[in-house]
Amino acid sequence: MSVHQDRPAAPQSRPGLKPVANDNLQTRPLAEVEKELGSSPDGLTQAEAQKRLTQYGPNEIAEKKTNELLKFLSYFWGPIPWMIEAAVILSAAARHWPDFGIILILLLANALVGFWEEHQAGNAIAALKATLAIKARVKRDGKWVNPAARELVPGDSIRLRLGDIVPADARLLDGDEISVDQSALTGESLPATRKSGDAVFSGSIVRRGEIGALVYATGGKTYFGKTAELVETAVTVSHFQKAVLKIGNYLIVLALILVAVIVGLGIYRGEPILTVLQFALVLTVAAIPVAMPTVLSVTMAVGARLLAKKQAIVSKLVAIEELAGVDLLCADKTGTLTQNKLTLGDPFCLDGITSDGLILAGALASQAANNDTIDLAVLGGVRDKEALKPYQVAHFQPFDPVHKRTEATVRGADGKTFKVTKGAPQVILALSANAAAVKSAVDKAVEDFAARGFRALGVARADGDGEWRLLGVLPLFDPPREDAKATVATAAQMGVKIKMVTGDALAIAREMAKTLGMGANILDANTLGDTKTEETAAVPKTIEDADGFAQVFPEHKFHIVDVLQKHGHIVGMTGDGVNDAPALKKADCGIAVSGATDAARAAAAIVLLTPGLSVIIDAIKESRRIFQRMNSYAIYRIVETLRVLLFMTLAIVVFNFYPLTAIMIVMLALLNDGAILSIAYDNVIYRNKPEVWDMRTVLGISTVLGVIGVISAFGLFYLGERVFHLDRAHIQTLMYLKLSVAGHLTIFLTRTRGPFWSIRPARILLFAVLGTQTVATLIAVYGLFMTPLGWGWALFVWGYAVAWFLVNDRVKLLAYRFFDPAKAESAPKDRSLPRAGIAAVEAA
């Protein structure tokens, strides 16, 4: 099996300035390219280079600049910010300055937190730029100079040497073959051999040889630049952001309706405009979940710290919620599922040669100093390193394009001299005297290795000046990571299907998929088209059903993720190279694995610091726990908003009475939402299935509990006014304490799908609730900003709230049976949390 050399052309550039008249300089005859670019043996003149630099621009990726002020101001735009801003305006108009100050601070805090998170996430384009070579060897005015790589222009003659990063897309000039590592660009695990006339891409690394090259594309017109363009165009809106918008829209519509009722009624009753404005203010404040974005962000931030302890760094907080819902994980093969290093497989031996003997002969025909990937793999296959010591290599001939093999003259411990060689099997067969006798067996072995995705190397030996004798064939492959197979199986148990995505050949991909138990339906990505191609209805179905994809380029990965997302899947993508960056950014949750390039890390939402994929499973489990906490808080927040909003509206409409003052509502928000931050540390149980925002259930359960809360509130209002004949000032304090106590007890309802006792709450949540409600009780008892209530009535309110809490718990169970019967039936299974799990969460 040979290395893939005939790669598909790089993706076509988008409309814009082209460096030359034609965009096919990668494949046209070299003589035509030289003529069109106006190159000469002495290279370009400095004046001509400067002229072209002005015409085509610097050899760097254009970075899209974003106005930081506009980015910050964008956090004040959207349903929930609008509601908060409306409350700020109404507070100022009504001259309620304490309310104005508190609400304005919450508005600014939400914007600052969001802006800082995005600012810290980093810029994928900047990281892509950083991977380009800093300097280049260029011939100008007949002399070799070393300008910055950004100064290269089409037509420049450059020199490429061992270890160089190719600074621009170029065609190789006359000279020996070179070996180029393109794994970060194309995903191929094996280095590619490139000869005179072939194209090499910017960002790839020269692993062997030295040669001149003619630059034909720079900056954004390079293959590398088009990858960056895909990163820049990948824009996604998280499911978390969509869920928050839906909740905000739900509350906005409800608030507008109720405010309209109050304002209309106030005008009808002939009340002063300022009084009506105050009504609107109170209702608006009641309707706004002012701390909701902050609480959810803090919940995710706490989760991010927990993931960091597991060596998974979260750069975009919404990725935590997205990871919980991932049902398809597109995993890059090279360096992700595999170790990204060549390793020897079980060799094919002839004439009684042992495996160790064959590997030893191949190792003697290798040289570590050359830093050749294949030589290092063969040397690494020697089990007993002491076996090489008795031998002295008198002469070593490295691989060259003429002989297409390595050869060594070796002196053994007995003083006898012999020669060993290794290379392509057909080349070694042509040398060997025993070729006729072994050819059929060798050909079959090579075919078997190729079918399994292995590269084959023939090894031969000649004693003294005798004839060459073929000893056998060594297979080379990129082995899977030790934990990869177990990770694939565990992911499947958790409802996550892993699809392999690789730039390697189809045979290699199928063999690896078979080894890892991923399925055999591996497709050639070149048959799938890309994002700009009109596709039939069958193509998306084919992509959905596939177990993996081979011979993939960046635009294919981007297309695959895009198609899967459009068909309702929440897609995760793992990768480590520049070629993975566009898809990592496009995916709902991009994951850069250990050792990833800066470009991949910047484009990804989660960066893994330890090798292997097992940490992804830990991250999924943790993200699902975090999702449970966020879902619990969302239901709680909606319930409380509905409870206060409906109760106040009905009280004003029916009884022409304000049951709460504006300052009471603000105090409710501060005490309750301040303490509820502790839900970020709560004990929860993750599910072995992807989590998604089920807005029907969230809004349904919230509405039921909210309505029941309104009934219980009017029950207490009736008792206070009609039974105990309290004055309206005392009733306001009574209602404040009831809404505060009952409100915080609600979190113990929403945090479980089963009975409230089914999962023990974290101590920090329990103490936070008790602490804030102690403060609320003292405020009501001693009358801070309200009429004092006294201890007797306070204890009565507590008893009343706890009794309704027990009733609400049974109502909640019935509501879950109606809105989500499947999950409700599974709830009893969650009635206990393992002690180790509780200890781990509480320790965190």
Secondary structure, DSSP 8 states (H G I E B T S, - for coil): --------------SS--SSS-S-TTTS-HHHHHHHHT--TT-B-HHHHHHHHHHH--SS-------HHHHHHGGG-SHHHHHHHHHHHHHHHTT-HHHHHHHHHHHHHHHHHHHHHHHHH--HHHHHHHTS-SB--EEETTEEE--BGGG--TT-EEEE-TT-B--SEEEE-SS--EEEE-HHHH--SS-EEE-TT-EE-TT-EEEE--EEEEEEE-GGGSHHHHHHHHHHH-----HHHHHHHHHHHHHHHHHHHHHHHHHHHHHHTT--HHHHHHHHHHHHHHH--TTHHHHHHHHHHHHHHHHHHTTEEESSTHHHHHHHH--EEEEEIIIIIB-SS-EE---EE-TT--HHHHHHHHHHT--GGGT-HHHHHHHHT-S-GGGGTT-EEEEEE---TTT-EEEEEEE-TTS-EEEEEEE-HHHHHHH-TTHHHHHHHHHHHHHHHHHTT-EEEEEEEEETT---EEEEEEEEE--B-TTHHHHHHHHHHTT-EEEEE-SS-HHHHHHHHHHHT--S-EEEGGGS--TTS---THHHHHHHH-SEEES--HHHHHHHHHHHHHTT--EEEEE-SGGGHHHHHHSSEEEE-TT--HHHHHH-SEEE-SSSSHHHHHHHHHHHHHHHHHHHHHHHHHHHHHHHHHHHHHHHHHH---SS-HHHHHHHHHHHHHHHGGGGG------SS-----HHHHHHHHHHHHHHHHHHHHHHHHIIIIIS---HHHHHHHHHHHHHHHHHHTHHHHT-SS-TTSS---HHHHHHHHHHHHHHHHHHHHTSSS----HHHHHHHHHHHHHHHHHHHHHHHHHHHHH-HHHHHHGGGGS---HHHHHHHHH-
